[in-house]
Amino acid sequence: MTLLAVHSGSGCACVTIGAAAGTIFAAWAFLMLGPAAGLQRSVGQRLPESRLGYDAWEVEDFLRGAGPGARDRYRRELLWGLGFAVVYGIGLTLVLAGTWGRVLGPGHSVLEWLVIAPAVAAAAADLTENVLLLRIVDPGTDGPALRQPDLVGAASWTSRIKWFLLALTLLAMAGGAVTLAFSGTNRF
């Protein structure tokens, strides 16, 4: 895990704790103060990408509910979402590397990469979903709201995969923390 700036079992827990705190703060700021929060408040319903799947009608309904200029505001939120996916992907990866790296100890590089894979894949799925939604939602105010509605199914499945991988990541984080708390370091 030297590529992650945290080698398995070395360094202080400050990096892991800082990554966890930073990721929690970034998620709170993005979801409560960022463009996503404002858009959700104006529409009165959750963003399509925050649901466990959606269809073209639901995306169009969301855009109708947001009122004039909704497409451009939603596209701006998706661009912010690209940055957020990178931030939380790095944060979750560092937390997994910090907890499981200490549990596994040196010499388990394959297992270390396997442990961080769900966090990296979840962030990649989120990035893919946002890029698909950017291609789907037509900018401007004239014409149909959805430029490529045929991509909604792929975006929806990517969303489901993202949520599954995020759940798996949270379980891996909890498992690493519990194992580290009860077993200590270098137990495997």
PATI-555528 format. One record per residue (C-alpha): y, x, z. Coordinates in Angstrom, 3 decimals, padded with zeros to 6 digits, always signed. Last residue first. Example, Ala and Ser with C-alpha at 12.3 -4.5 7.8 and 13.67 -1.06 7.14 Angstrom:
<zakols>
{{-001.060,+013.670,+007.140}}
{{-004.500,+012.300,+007.800}}
</zakols>
This chain:
<zakols>
{{-012.600,-003.274,+009.959}}
{{-010.960,-002.996,+013.401}}
{{-008.088,-000.665,+012.513}}
{{-005.489,-002.362,+014.727}}
{{-005.876,-004.805,+017.565}}
{{-008.598,-007.383,+017.908}}
{{-006.881,-010.341,+019.541}}
{{-003.286,-010.034,+018.366}}
{{-004.091,-008.330,+015.051}}
{{-006.708,-010.947,+014.209}}
{{-004.302,-013.740,+015.142}}
{{-001.461,-012.258,+013.072}}
{{-003.696,-011.555,+010.085}}
{{-005.210,-015.028,+010.174}}
{{-001.764,-016.625,+010.446}}
{{-000.506,-014.605,+007.491}}
{{-003.651,-015.376,+005.480}}
{{-003.258,-019.090,+006.253}}
{{+000.385,-018.935,+005.157}}
{{-000.618,-017.196,+001.925}}
{{-003.339,-019.778,+001.218}}
{{-000.784,-022.555,+001.685}}
{{+001.580,-020.721,-000.667}}
{{-001.243,-020.305,-003.189}}
{{-002.028,-024.044,-003.122}}
{{+001.676,-024.886,-003.457}}
{{+002.091,-022.561,-006.456}}
{{-001.068,-023.904,-008.137}}
{{+000.235,-027.455,-007.805}}
{{+003.599,-026.405,-009.226}}
{{+001.921,-024.631,-012.137}}
{{+000.062,-027.869,-012.828}}
{{+003.401,-029.737,-012.939}}
{{+005.005,-027.116,-015.179}}
{{+002.071,-027.331,-017.620}}
{{+002.281,-031.138,-017.667}}
{{+006.069,-031.013,-018.144}}
{{+005.761,-028.768,-021.220}}
{{+005.385,-031.703,-023.652}}
{{+008.780,-032.977,-022.467}}
{{+010.523,-030.194,-024.430}}
{{+014.263,-030.986,-024.595}}
{{+014.244,-033.437,-021.710}}
{{+017.471,-035.264,-020.967}}
{{+017.638,-036.735,-024.447}}
{{+020.898,-036.377,-026.319}}
{{+024.329,-035.518,-025.025}}
{{+025.198,-034.242,-021.535}}
{{+024.723,-030.499,-021.713}}
{{+021.593,-028.426,-021.184}}
{{+018.168,-029.863,-022.089}}
{{+015.638,-029.698,-019.267}}
{{+012.218,-028.555,-020.498}}
{{+012.929,-024.862,-021.147}}
{{+014.520,-024.456,-017.708}}
{{+011.568,-026.377,-016.261}}
{{+009.147,-023.903,-017.846}}
{{+011.132,-020.947,-016.480}}
{{+011.137,-022.566,-013.018}}
{{+007.374,-023.142,-013.128}}
{{+006.696,-019.569,-014.230}}
{{+008.846,-018.135,-011.444}}
{{+007.069,-020.350,-008.909}}
{{+003.671,-019.283,-010.263}}
{{+004.702,-015.606,-010.010}}
{{+005.878,-016.158,-006.422}}
{{+002.569,-017.810,-005.573}}
{{+000.622,-015.012,-007.326}}
{{+002.385,-012.305,-005.311}}
{{+001.803,-014.176,-002.064}}
{{-001.841,-014.958,-002.936}}
{{-002.550,-011.319,-003.967}}
{{-001.374,-009.741,-000.694}}
{{-004.828,-009.898,+000.924}}
{{-006.670,-008.730,-002.192}}
{{-004.429,-005.683,-002.475}}
{{-005.210,-004.750,+001.127}}
{{-008.923,-005.393,+000.583}}
{{-008.964,-002.984,-002.373}}
{{-006.958,-000.401,-000.400}}
{{-009.298,-000.360,+002.557}}
{{-009.238,+003.334,+003.430}}
{{-006.497,+003.262,+006.023}}
{{-006.293,+000.513,+008.629}}
{{-007.617,-003.001,+008.168}}
{{-005.727,-004.683,+011.022}}
{{-002.524,-002.693,+010.526}}
{{-002.461,-003.320,+006.792}}
{{-003.377,-006.951,+007.481}}
{{-000.212,-007.554,+009.473}}
{{+002.270,-005.386,+007.611}}
{{+000.897,-005.994,+004.123}}
{{+000.873,-009.749,+004.734}}
{{+004.443,-009.685,+006.074}}
{{+005.595,-007.435,+003.225}}
{{+004.024,-009.734,+000.630}}
{{+005.643,-012.773,+002.241}}
{{+009.066,-011.134,+002.059}}
{{+008.668,-009.857,-001.499}}
{{+007.566,-013.268,-002.757}}
{{+010.290,-014.973,-000.699}}
{{+012.986,-012.899,-002.389}}
{{+011.519,-013.070,-005.914}}
{{+011.047,-016.832,-005.673}}
{{+014.617,-017.192,-004.360}}
{{+016.007,-015.379,-007.377}}
{{+014.203,-017.713,-009.783}}
{{+015.242,-020.685,-007.650}}
{{+018.898,-019.784,-008.150}}
{{+018.272,-020.150,-011.889}}
{{+016.504,-023.473,-011.231}}
{{+019.490,-024.706,-009.215}}
{{+021.804,-023.825,-012.121}}
{{+019.497,-025.791,-014.475}}
{{+019.705,-028.741,-012.095}}
{{+023.491,-028.578,-012.016}}
{{+023.605,-028.346,-015.829}}
{{+021.285,-031.303,-016.227}}
{{+022.998,-033.372,-013.562}}
{{+026.433,-033.216,-015.166}}
{{+026.907,-036.946,-014.704}}
{{+024.540,-038.582,-012.224}}
{{+021.880,-037.034,-009.995}}
{{+019.767,-040.188,-010.178}}
{{+019.431,-039.894,-013.939}}
{{+018.195,-036.286,-013.546}}
{{+015.593,-037.311,-010.967}}
{{+014.464,-040.205,-013.133}}
{{+014.074,-037.836,-016.093}}
{{+011.936,-035.460,-013.999}}
{{+009.890,-038.390,-012.647}}
{{+009.336,-039.793,-016.155}}
{{+008.167,-036.411,-017.439}}
{{+005.464,-036.156,-014.763}}
{{+005.237,-034.645,-011.303}}
{{+002.960,-032.453,-009.192}}
{{+002.852,-031.641,-005.491}}
{{+006.572,-032.083,-005.089}}
{{+009.204,-029.408,-004.399}}
{{+009.378,-028.592,-008.118}}
{{+010.548,-032.132,-008.943}}
{{+013.431,-031.897,-006.476}}
{{+013.145,-034.329,-003.592}}
{{+014.996,-037.621,-003.595}}
{{+018.409,-038.909,-002.537}}
{{+020.055,-037.774,-005.756}}
{{+023.261,-036.298,-004.305}}
{{+021.502,-034.927,-001.223}}
{{+018.737,-033.322,-003.302}}
{{+021.303,-031.659,-005.562}}
{{+023.287,-030.301,-002.658}}
{{+020.188,-028.956,-000.946}}
{{+018.824,-027.281,-004.078}}
{{+022.189,-025.661,-004.816}}
{{+022.021,-023.689,-001.586}}
{{+022.828,-024.591,+002.007}}
{{+019.704,-026.183,+003.477}}
{{+016.876,-025.084,+001.156}}
{{+018.314,-021.727,+000.104}}
{{+019.689,-020.832,+003.543}}
{{+016.515,-021.903,+005.360}}
{{+014.264,-020.066,+002.906}}
{{+016.411,-016.915,+003.121}}
{{+016.394,-017.086,+006.945}}
{{+012.604,-017.496,+007.081}}
{{+012.151,-014.643,+004.621}}
{{+014.498,-012.393,+006.577}}
{{+012.747,-013.151,+009.858}}
{{+009.309,-012.447,+008.398}}
{{+010.478,-009.298,+006.613}}
{{+012.198,-008.094,+009.778}}
{{+009.060,-008.724,+011.830}}
{{+006.940,-006.830,+009.320}}
{{+009.420,-003.975,+009.022}}
{{+009.922,-003.821,+012.808}}
{{+006.160,-003.551,+013.326}}
{{+006.662,+000.166,+013.104}}
{{+005.333,+002.525,+010.540}}
{{+001.704,+003.100,+009.710}}
{{-001.245,+000.729,+009.739}}
{{-001.473,+000.346,+006.030}}
{{+001.466,+002.004,+004.386}}
{{+004.643,-000.022,+004.147}}
{{+006.983,+000.933,+001.326}}
{{+005.129,-001.565,-000.869}}
{{+003.961,+001.134,-003.264}}
{{+002.355,+002.944,-000.334}}
{{+000.000,+000.000,+000.000}}
</zakols>
